[in-house]
Amino acid sequence: MKYIISLVVLFLFIGCNDDMSLTPDGNGSIKINVLYNNGSGNEPLDSAIVILTSEYGSFEHLADENGYLEITGLPASNYNISIRKKHPTDKNVILTTSDKNVEIAPYQPVTREYVALPVSGNGLVINEIYSAGPDNNIFFFYDQFIELYNNSDEVRYLDGMMITRISGNRSEEGIVRKGPGADEDDDGDIDGATYVFKFPGKPGEKNFPIHPQTFVVLAQDAVNHKSILSTSIDLSGADWEFYNQYSSIDIDNQNVANLINMRSDKTVDFMINLTSDVIALTSGKDTLWSDGLDIDTIIDAVEYQSKVTYRQTLDDRVDRGVALSAPRYSGKSIQRRAPGMDSNDALLDWEIIEKPTPGYHK
């Protein structure tokens, strides 16, 4: 009996000490007013999507018809805020704005007013990245793919363009670098390209069209992976396949066109990290990848991380945010929230979807 009483007293003591030492949390709040310029002045942006992200996760809210939103019950933290809505009169333009490191503390209401600015969504973009691999416990991830989308009203041509994985430029012992996709020497390019694959031809040629509002799937290996693993996907109908001509064992589907490896020192397949990487699509006008890829040749680039609070390394001039990646071996993918719409803020533009959708949008 004495033993039981002692335990009860001990638990009460610990509980009291915990309550006294904890900072009150879940009592932060923010009021947001979203506007946009209609040509003659600012007016409310009704029903704007507002995404708040912190160490506690990412949460989506909707402003009311007056562009007003109040969020309460927030835990104390620094928040990144992203706001977006399609332009009321132009379907190819989105209105967007963002704010980083907004401090929200308990019982200290925060008020912010934002004016969303127009960004054209009219062009060629990376639309989906499937990197996580299917549900499995044998470390199978060879069904990875990247999907492009033409969000314009014109035919685009892929001739000479390059797809690159940018995972180099990391700090080493005694050497501190800015990281993958950063402009290391402040000379107008992004550094760290480790895999560089190219569409056939030269920039400006017109042999490989991508028609308006159509998808193009680039498969690591263009085969039916379901025949190897039932939880995987069928990529035998992909439009393009990463083929490494310097590898003696790389799969080559003769019915699928090849993207060609530009680096003879890389003798393995085009693979991307399951949960953290930078992928870029370039015009192909700058092929000197070892010296960095000129920013003005980058058509689109995406950095994804397992936590959106991780430090962004991709240059802000290319994209201002980090997309949240799907968990490894989850069978999930990441995709733009709307086909082809690019606000240059990956946090706002991308979302996790339950299963890959090669060649179509969920």
C-alpha positions, -999 to 999 in steps of 0.1 A, spaced: 0 0 0 29 24 9 44 15 -25 12 25 -44 8 58 -25 45 67 -31 40 61 -69 8 83 -69 27 111 -51 57 108 -75 34 111 -106 16 141 -91 50 157 -84 63 151 -119 30 164 -134 31 196 -114 67 203 -123 59 197 -160 30 221 -159 52 248 -143 81 244 -167 61 244 -200 56 276 -220 19 280 -228 14 268 -263 -14 265 -289 -25 300 -280 -10 319 -309 -32 337 -336 -29 356 -368 -52 378 -388 -45 380 -426 -59 403 -451 -52 395 -488 -55 421 -516 -46 423 -553 -44 451 -577 -72 452 -603 -55 478 -624 -70 508 -607 -63 500 -571 -62 472 -545 -93 451 -537 -99 420 -516 -88 387 -531 -117 365 -521 -112 328 -513 -74 329 -516 -56 298 -505 -34 304 -475 -8 278 -464 10 281 -431 41 259 -425 62 254 -394 80 226 -375 45 213 -367 35 207 -403 18 224 -432 -19 235 -430 -41 249 -457 -68 276 -451 -92 296 -472 -97 333 -469 -134 345 -470 -151 366 -496 -134 397 -483 -99 382 -484 -99 379 -446 -87 350 -426 -82 346 -388 -64 315 -375 -63 308 -338 -49 280 -316 -15 281 -333 15 267 -314 44 291 -309 68 289 -338 82 307 -368 59 303 -398 62 305 -435 31 318 -452 22 313 -489 -9 327 -505 -23 319 -540 -53 322 -562 -60 320 -599 -65 355 -614 -102 363 -616 -101 372 -653 -70 354 -668 -67 316 -664 -30 317 -673 -21 340 -645 -20 333 -608 -18 358 -580 6 349 -553 27 362 -524 47 347 -495 63 356 -462 90 338 -443 98 334 -406 67 351 -392 70 347 -355 38 337 -337 40 337 -299 14 327 -272 -12 354 -265 4 379 -289 -20 383 -319 -2 389 -353 -18 410 -381 -6 409 -417 -18 425 -449 -5 410 -482 -9 422 -518 -8 392 -542 12 398 -574 5 383 -608 28 354 -620 23 339 -655 17 301 -654 20 299 -692 49 276 -701 67 243 -697 71 230 -662 80 200 -641 46 188 -631 51 156 -610 81 139 -593 77 103 -582 109 96 -562 97 78 -530 94 43 -545 65 19 -540 53 2 -508 80 -24 -501 107 -36 -477 133 -46 -503 145 -11 -511 130 -10 -546 128 25 -562 136 19 -598 101 30 -609 109 67 -604 98 92 -630 96 129 -638 66 144 -656 66 176 -677 35 196 -687 29 222 -714 7 248 -698 8 271 -728 -15 275 -758 14 268 -781 35 238 -791 68 237 -773 98 217 -784 121 196 -762 150 194 -786 183 199 -768 168 205 -734 184 190 -703 171 173 -672 196 176 -643 198 163 -608 215 188 -586 228 172 -555 264 183 -553 280 215 -540 277 202 -504 300 213 -476 329 190 -467 354 190 -439 372 223 -440 351 235 -470 318 253 -465 296 256 -496 261 271 -501 245 237 -511 228 222 -542 213 247 -566 229 277 -549 249 303 -568 282 295 -552 303 322 -567 276 348 -572 282 346 -609 246 340 -622 244 303 -622 234 274 -600 260 248 -590 260 211 -580 248 192 -611 255 155 -606 233 139 -633 228 156 -667 207 140 -693 197 156 -726 169 153 -752 183 147 -787 190 176 -810 199 212 -804 179 240 -787 157 257 -813 152 226 -834 116 213 -838 117 175 -839 102 167 -804 70 186 -798 50 188 -766 15 200 -774 -5 224 -754 -20 210 -722 -3 177 -726 20 156 -703 53 140 -711 66 112 -688 104 106 -683 109 72 -668 141 60 -650 133 27 -667 104 24 -691 92 -10 -682 62 -25 -663 76 -25 -628 45 -43 -615 59 -75 -630 88 -71 -605 68 -57 -576 30 -57 -574 29 -24 -555 48 -6 -582 36 10 -615 37 4 -652 60 28 -670 63 8 -703 42 35 -720 64 64 -709 73 90 -735 110 91 -727 135 69 -709 167 79 -691 193 58 -709 229 57 -699 250 47 -729 280 44 -706 264 16 -686 265 -20 -698 235 -30 -677 211 -1 -681 176 -11 -694 167 2 -729 131 -1 -740 135 0 -778 99 14 -781 106 45 -760 128 74 -770 161 79 -750 174 108 -730 211 106 -733 237 109 -705 260 139 -709 285 128 -683 308 99 -692 321 97 -656 286 86 -645 280 49 -654 248 43 -634 212 50 -641 195 84 -636 183 82 -600 170 108 -577 170 109 -539 138 94 -523 131 123 -501 154 152 -507 168 166 -540 168 194 -566 156 187 -602 160 212 -630 149 215 -666 171 237 -687 169 250 -723 202 232 -730 219 264 -742 244 261 -714 260 226 -715 290 234 -693 274 219 -662 307 217 -643 309 255 -642 273 258 -631 241 262 -651 232 297 -661 201 309 -644 187 324 -675 187 289 -692 167 273 -664 131 267 -675 119 252 -642 135 237 -611 121 221 -579 137 214 -546 119 189 -524 127 180 -488 112 156 -461 107 186 -439 98 221 -453 116 236 -423 149 223 -437 172 250 -452 165 258 -488 196 257 -510 181 263 -545 186 299 -555 156 322 -548 157 335 -584 148 300 -596 122 292 -569 114 307 -535 102 276 -516 107 239 -508 82 212 -517 73 186 -490 84 152 -503 64 119 -499 77 95 -473 102 69 -486 87 36 -499 52 50 -494 40 46 -530 31 83 -529 41 111 -553 43 149 -553 25 169 -579 15 205 -587 -18 215 -570 -30 226 -604 -16 213 -637 13 235 -648 6 264 -625 39 277 -612 41 306 -588 78 300 -581 70 290 -546 73 252 -543 57 251 -509 26 266 -524 27 249 -558 32 213 -548 13 187 -527 17 150 -518 -8 127 -536 -17 91 -527 -4 74 -558 16 84 -589 -3 97 -620 21 93 -649 7 111 -679 -24 126 -662 -34 148 -633 -52 135 -602 
